[in-house]
Amino acid sequence: PISLSTLFVSCRASAAPGATLVYTIAFVNAGATSIQQLVINDMTPPYTTYSGSSTISVPASLGAMSTSAPTIGGAGAIRWSFPGQLGPGSSGSLQFSVVLVP
């Protein structure tokens, strides 16, 4: 099985409308066999709009990533797809950022 965790990264205790929030999704293949064609789905949180995404660390064996996401300023589903494989014990991380709206 794959193990996923989402980490909210912030350097302040509170945020006002217009502030940018960054979310990190860390993943690891905790199973004994490779995972083929990994797909990770998430959503923009309530009261936020999408402002971008990036990879932090992704194994080369996953291949070229494709991303489906709302337009900048929009809200909704975010999807990262990889055509390759994630070997046992391999891990990576992705980030996306959103802006708080009133």
Stockholm file with secondary structure:
# STOCKHOLM 1.0

chainA/1-102         PISLSTLFVSCRASAAPGATLVYTIAFVNAGATSIQQLVINDMTPPYTTYSGSSTISVPASLGAMSTSAPTIGGAGAIRWSFPGQLGPGSSGSLQFSVVLVP
#=GR chainA/1-102 SS CEEEEEEEECSSSCCCTTCEEEEEEEEEECSSSCEESCEEEEECCTTEEEEEEEEEECCGGGCSCEEECCCTTCCSEEEEECSSEECTTCEEEEEEEEEECC
#=GC SS_cons         CEEEEEEEECSSSCCCTTCEEEEEEEEEECSSSCEESCEEEEECCTTEEEEEEEEEECCGGGCSCEEECCCTTCCSEEEEECSSEECTTCEEEEEEEEEECC
//
